[in-house]
Amino acid sequence: MGTIYRVGQRGRQATSWPATRRSPEELLGHIPKGLRRREPPRLPEVSQGELVRHYTALSRMNHGVDTGFYPLGSCTMKYNPKLHEEIARLPGFTELHPLSPLESAQGVLEALWRLGELLKRIAGMPGITLQPAAGAHGELTGMLLIKRYFEDRGESERRRVILLPDSAHGTNPASAAMAGFRVIPVPSNEGGTVDLRALEELLGEEVAGIMMTVPNTLGIFERDILSITEMVHEVGGLCYFDGANLNAFLGRARPGDMGADIFHFNLHKTFSTPHGSGGPGAGPLTVSERLIPYLPVPQIVREGDRFVLSYDLPKSIGRVHPFLGNVLVMLKALAYILTLGDEGLREVSTGAVLAANYLRVRLREAYEIPYDGLCKHEFVASTVGLGVKARDVAKRLIDYGFHPPTVYFPLIVEEALMIEPTETETVETLDAFVEAMLRIAREAVENPEALAEAPHNAPVRRLDEVRAAREPILREEFPASTD
Ligand SMILES: Cc1ncc(COP(=O)(O)O)c(C=O)c1O
């Protein structure tokens, strides 16, 4: 399929303009000469029907949560209620100028303040910033908070190390390194959790903190989390929890009770905004008492029945996002939390964990599950025992109408398939996925070529994924003569 420029004929139009008696020259007269185009823009010239068909066809080439099962590990691709989109689209929110005086922005300030209070309650932590625009942005903000905390205590020269379990999400080491810390990996034990003896050996006065993904990328909850946070606190370090996987324990356990000093949410995974395609997202952070003085400003503060923006944190790390952050994502999260209530939020994690364990147990007759214990919201299978590549299984799944799981991550599992079904899928969908996976496992033995050449039925076959990501071609190349 070509771009819209490959459709249509010169002179064709998809829209009609209101009639005017003014001449083009007169109208152009309103635009300063220096700003006028020298040549007309090269726009596609298509009929309305062609336009609609082109973009509808394009949209159908994509797989989305609204079209099918999307078990992309670590992305929580669940169904998101459309009602919340409607709420975020209310003109009172979308037409509010970011520089509006506070008096005319009271509604949105109250909504965000309420969201902040709810997130603090969910995390069991006293401080919050809503500003970060994504999970990784929250991580970087958290690392900057840790840095500022130690600067304030005169320990920044010494505390240069962040400990990072090898089961952590890939953005974690990147964020710590970006904030200027030295990253030291902590190995996992046979059960896929932090090796406490190895941690003990790494702890010392140079440690600024530990950065853990909770539950980790194997979908396993750290049984020793209380010992870990205690050990790190004992040497004066801080504990960062990557909470992007909150779907696993939402409404059941609180990071604040586990010793977390910083916890980031991925609102665009857990709370009603789909994750993917680069955003928009929101990665709010909750923090423990000792980090409140360093939080980004402004803070949304309630003064009686008014809401104001407070800059009264002299030790703040400053702003990490213009204005208030990605407000519409936050509004969807607020709507989702209020719609579900406490019991509904608990049901989210119940359903997510149940679905992941159902798939894990059903798939292990054909796939190796290297860390095969009770998992949380996701688990990792391996194709090593089948003698085929994880990539081949993933591509074949497309032929059967499923989005592939995350592949080759986490790095500690060879030929990894990281599967996260989420709580919003029916058992029929999970069963259909199992059937496809078992069929692919049989094909791996009986007809491995079918896998090596898959997908067979997709709009595009195998792409050079690295080149597609690194050298994307984002504009139509026109022949030189008509350029
Ligand atoms: C566990 C975990 N941490 C961090 C991130 C990074 O979040 P973002 O993509 O919003 O930067 C993700 C993304 O899915 C994640 O799954």
The ligand as a Gaussian input file, in Angstrom:
#p B3LYP/6-31G(d) Opt

LIG

0 1
 C        8.442000      -2.222000      34.116000
 C        8.574000      -1.003000      33.272000
 N        9.290000       0.033000      33.695000
 C        9.431000       1.160000      32.968000
 C        8.837000       1.287000      31.747000
 C        9.065000       2.527000      30.946000
 O        7.892000       3.225000      30.747000
 P        7.737000       4.245000      29.527000
 O        7.677000       3.429000      28.280000
 O        6.477000       4.975000      29.798000
 O        8.929000       5.162000      29.551000
 C        8.051000       0.237000      31.257000
 C        7.393000       0.348000      29.958000
 O        6.570000      -0.420000      29.590000
 C        7.911000      -0.937000      32.031000
 O        7.192000      -1.961000      31.602000

